[in-house]
Amino acid sequence: MNILAVTACPAGVAHTYMAKKALEKEAKKMGYKIKVETQGSMGTENEINSKDLEKADLVILAVDTKIEKANRFDNKIVYEVPVADAVKNASKVIKDATAKL
């Protein structure tokens, strides 16, 4: 399974990157491929491109703020949670997201 994710919090510092790391760690444990884009004080990093979108089975948005280019996910299954959920229990976030398939 190929998962895309975007993490973003209002300050765009600690929680954004903590959520990214947690999602990557749990997805790997579960045997899933994941690419996590961060949107924060450093701008957009690890940006999701059109090839990534073609391969994606679902998108997880772990966000507490409006993200840039959200419309690129219009034709995808999207699961949205607060960024803190991904930090505290990334495993549950991924399980709940994959249940939407």
C-alpha positions as CSV (number, residue, x, y, z in Angstrom):
1,M,0.0,0.0,0.0
2,N,1.2,3.5,-0.9
3,I,0.2,6.2,1.6
4,L,0.7,10.0,1.2
5,A,0.5,12.3,4.2
6,V,0.8,16.0,4.9
7,T,1.6,17.2,8.4
8,A,1.1,20.9,9.4
9,C,0.5,22.8,12.6
10,P,-0.1,26.5,13.1
11,A,3.5,27.1,14.3
12,G,4.9,24.6,11.8
13,V,7.7,23.5,14.0
14,A,7.8,20.7,16.5
15,H,4.4,18.9,16.1
16,T,4.7,19.0,12.3
17,Y,7.9,17.0,12.3
18,M,7.0,14.8,15.3
19,A,3.9,13.7,13.3
20,K,6.0,13.0,10.2
21,K,8.4,10.9,12.1
22,A,5.7,8.9,13.9
23,L,3.7,8.2,10.7
24,E,6.9,7.1,8.9
25,K,7.9,4.8,11.7
26,E,4.5,3.1,12.1
27,A,3.9,2.8,8.3
28,K,7.2,1.0,8.0
29,K,6.3,-1.3,10.9
30,M,3.1,-2.2,9.0
31,G,4.8,-2.8,5.8
32,Y,3.4,0.2,4.0
33,K,5.2,2.8,1.8
34,I,4.6,6.3,2.9
35,K,5.7,9.8,1.8
36,V,5.1,12.6,4.2
37,E,5.1,16.2,3.1
38,T,5.6,18.8,5.9
39,Q,4.2,22.3,5.7
40,G,5.5,24.7,8.3
41,S,7.8,27.5,9.2
42,M,10.5,26.1,6.9
43,G,8.0,26.1,4.0
44,T,7.0,22.9,2.2
45,E,9.4,20.1,2.5
46,N,9.3,16.7,0.8
47,E,6.6,17.9,-1.6
48,I,4.2,15.4,-3.0
49,N,4.3,15.4,-6.8
50,S,2.1,14.0,-9.5
51,K,3.9,10.7,-9.7
52,D,3.3,10.2,-6.0
53,L,-0.4,11.0,-6.4
54,E,-0.7,8.4,-9.2
55,K,0.6,5.6,-7.0
56,A,-1.2,6.6,-3.8
57,D,-3.9,4.5,-2.3
58,L,-4.9,7.1,0.3
59,V,-3.9,10.4,1.8
60,I,-3.6,11.2,5.5
61,L,-3.8,14.8,6.5
62,A,-2.5,15.3,10.1
63,V,-3.2,19.1,10.2
64,D,-4.3,21.8,12.5
65,T,-4.2,24.5,9.9
66,K,-5.2,25.1,6.2
67,I,-2.7,23.4,3.9
68,E,-1.4,24.6,0.5
69,K,-2.6,22.8,-2.7
70,A,-5.2,20.7,-0.8
71,N,-7.2,20.4,-4.1
72,R,-4.6,18.0,-5.5
73,F,-6.2,15.3,-3.3
74,D,-9.7,15.8,-4.6
75,N,-9.8,12.4,-6.3
76,K,-8.2,10.5,-3.5
77,I,-9.5,8.9,-0.3
78,V,-8.5,11.4,2.4
79,Y,-8.4,10.8,6.1
80,E,-8.0,13.9,8.2
81,V,-7.0,14.1,11.9
82,P,-5.5,16.7,14.2
83,V,-1.7,16.7,14.1
84,A,-1.7,15.6,17.8
85,D,-3.4,12.4,16.9
86,A,-0.6,11.4,14.6
87,V,2.0,12.3,17.2
88,K,0.3,10.4,20.0
89,N,-1.0,7.3,18.2
90,A,0.2,7.1,14.5
91,S,-0.6,3.4,14.4
92,K,-4.3,4.1,15.1
93,V,-4.3,6.9,12.6
94,I,-3.0,4.6,9.9
95,K,-5.3,1.7,10.8
96,D,-8.3,4.0,10.8
97,A,-7.2,5.5,7.4
98,T,-6.7,2.2,5.8
99,A,-10.1,1.0,7.0
100,K,-11.6,3.6,4.6
101,L,-10.4,1.6,1.6
